[in-house]
């Protein structure tokens, strides 16, 4: 497992960010091909996702616990990243929102340095996709 902490600032208020996260039509990523909620109990979702991974397309099972509007926790239950967990914490800053990402990451078949690089590259891409999407009217 590789422990990572990263942060950034979205060009959107926390209300706009949370509204975006909850809108499946707008909240899309190039690497997440599909998501289907299998079960919801309270604020916890079990999701089947088809993703583009280091070895190509794969299916993963996720447990996502939402804490609106201050963030969420995600645990990968199956697939090449099984056992990875991360928390996204949102800090309101007026018309901007700081995001703090912390987690333990594992990618099957990769050593610690490769896992760190792949994970940070992934989150940088996702951050840019989200920031770009929230700029649209």
N, C-alpha and C positions, 0 to 999 in steps of 0.2 A: 504494500500500500504506500502511496505517496500522499503526504499531507500538503495541501496548497491553500494559500490565502491570496486573494486578488480583490481589487476594487476598481470601481469606475464611477462616473457621474453621467446619468441619463439627462438629456435635454428635455425633460418632461417632469411635471409635478407628480407626486406620488399618486394622486387621484387618476391622472391620465395614464400613468404606468399600470396601475392595477386594473383599470378598465380595459386596457390593451391586452394584458395577460389573460383576461377572462373571455376574450373575443377570438374564438378559433378561426374565424375568417381572416382576421388581420394578423394574429400572432402565429406566424409561420417561419420555419427555418429550412434552409436548403438541405440540411443533414437529417431532419426529421421528416420522413416521407409520409407517415400517417400516425395518428393516435386515436385509440378507442378506449373510452372509459368502460371498464369491465364491472366495476363496483364502486359505490360511494357510500361511506359510513361517516356521517358528520362531515368534518372538514378533510377527511382522508380519502384519496382516490387510488384505485388500483387501475393502472393503464397499460394496455398492450400497445407498444410503439414499434413501428418499422423504421429503422435508422440506417444511415450510411455510416459504416464503421471503418476502421483501418483495413479490415479484410473484406470489405464490400458490404452488401446489404444484409441486415440481420434483424430478427425480431427480439425485442427485449420486453421484460415485464418491469414496471416501475411502481413504487408506492410513493405517492406525493401527498404531503400534508400541508395544507394551506393555512396561513395566518394573516388574513387580510387586514389592512393593506401593507403589513410590515414584512412580508416575505413568505418563503416556503422551504420545506425540506424535501429532498428527493433521495430515494434509495433504489438502486438498480438490483432487482431480484433475480434476473436471468440474463444470459447473453455474455458477451466477451468482457463486459464491465461489471459483472455480478459482484456484489459486495461494496461497490462504490457508493458513497453517501456524500451529499453536499447540502449546504444551507445557503440560501440567498436572503440577506437582510437588507431591507430598504429603509433609508434614512431621509425623511423629507428635508428639502433645502429650498423652500419657496417654489419657484418654477422649475427646479431641478430636483433630482433624486439620486442620492448616493446609493450604490449597491456594493455590498460586501459579501464576497463569496468565500466560504471556507468548506473544506471537505477532505475526505480520504478517497483516493482514486486508484483503481486497478484496471489495467487493460491486459487481458490474457495475451501472452506471447511477447509482451514488451517489458524491458527492464525499467528501472525507476526513472532514468533520464529521459528515455523515449516517452514514457507515460506522462511525465511532467510537461514535456514539449507539446505532445499531442493534445493534452487537456487544456493547457494555456492557449494554444492556437485555436482550439474549438471555441472556448469561451470568448476570445477576442472576436472571432467571426460572428458568433451569436449576438454579442453586445452590439456590434456595428449594425447587424440586421435589425435588431430591436430599435436602436436609436434612429435609424433611417425610416423604419416603418412608422414610428411615432411622430415624425416630422410631417408626415402627410396629413392633410386636413381630414 
